[in-house]
Amino acid sequence: MVKKVDHIGVAVHSIEEVLPFYQETLGLKLEGMETVEEQGVKVAFLKAGETKIELLEPVSKESAVARFIEKRGEGIHHLALAVDDIGMRIHELKEHGIKMIDETPRNGAGGASIAFLHPKAANGVLVELCEKKGGTVS
């Protein structure tokens, strides 16, 4: 079951260059930054009510985010939905014939377990399932 929209991922060339817009112009609070080596990105989370904006900066030219920016430019990269039991949700989606990029959860930012649905399964939208530590969503 989907609990809420956890975050919206935005691919950018440079977090440092775009942070002033999100913080000063939009008034969003920076919650933290980290590098997710496994995905080749640096991320910054900004609080926007109950949802977060995740800025994604590639740290490797081979990362999926770098390829996304090269092909489509900066902009919305994915929609992340918070779930309680990501393994069960992946299983249910596969049973319904939904094509997955990740058939098993992997590590994401903030210690979350994540898995992506293939964009073709969601009318061109990259959808991420996100389970926070302990199975709870924030």
FENMOMO-V231025 format. One record per residue. RES is the residue in three letters. NEAR is the number of other C-alpha atoms within 8 Angstrom. D_FIRST is the distance of its C-alpha to the first C-alpha in whole Angstrom. Layout:
res->[RES;RES]
near->[NEAR;NEAR]
d_first->[D_FIRST;D_FIRST]
This chain:
res->[MET;VAL;LYS;LYS;VAL;ASP;HIS;ILE;GLY;VAL;ALA;VAL;HIS;SER;ILE;GLU;GLU;VAL;LEU;PRO;PHE;TYR;GLN;GLU;THR;LEU;GLY;LEU;LYS;LEU;GLU;GLY;MET;GLU;THR;VAL;GLU;GLU;GLN;GLY;VAL;LYS;VAL;ALA;PHE;LEU;LYS;ALA;GLY;GLU;THR;LYS;ILE;GLU;LEU;LEU;GLU;PRO;VAL;SER;LYS;GLU;SER;ALA;VAL;ALA;ARG;PHE;ILE;GLU;LYS;ARG;GLY;GLU;GLY;ILE;HIS;HIS;LEU;ALA;LEU;ALA;VAL;ASP;ASP;ILE;GLY;MET;ARG;ILE;HIS;GLU;LEU;LYS;GLU;HIS;GLY;ILE;LYS;MET;ILE;ASP;GLU;THR;PRO;ARG;ASN;GLY;ALA;GLY;GLY;ALA;SER;ILE;ALA;PHE;LEU;HIS;PRO;LYS;ALA;ALA;ASN;GLY;VAL;LEU;VAL;GLU;LEU;CYS;GLU;LYS;LYS;GLY;GLY;THR;VAL;SER]
near->[5;7;9;7;10;13;11;14;13;13;14;13;8;7;12;6;6;9;8;9;8;11;11;8;7;7;7;10;8;9;8;7;8;8;9;11;6;5;7;13;14;12;14;13;12;13;12;9;5;6;10;12;12;12;12;14;14;13;8;8;7;7;12;8;12;12;10;11;13;7;6;6;7;9;8;8;11;11;12;13;14;14;16;12;8;14;8;7;10;12;8;8;10;10;7;6;6;9;10;11;8;9;7;7;10;8;9;9;9;5;8;11;13;13;16;11;15;11;10;8;9;10;6;7;9;12;13;12;13;14;15;14;8;4;9;9;10;4]
d_first->[0;4;6;9;12;13;16;18;21;24;27;30;34;34;32;35;37;34;33;35;34;30;32;35;35;31;31;28;28;28;26;27;28;28;29;26;29;27;26;29;28;29;26;26;24;25;23;22;21;18;17;19;22;22;26;26;30;31;33;34;35;33;30;27;27;31;31;29;31;34;33;31;32;31;28;24;23;19;16;13;10;9;6;7;8;9;12;9;7;11;12;10;11;14;15;14;17;15;18;17;19;18;17;17;16;19;20;20;21;21;20;17;15;15;15;16;15;19;20;21;18;17;20;22;19;18;14;14;10;12;11;14;17;16;12;12;12;15]
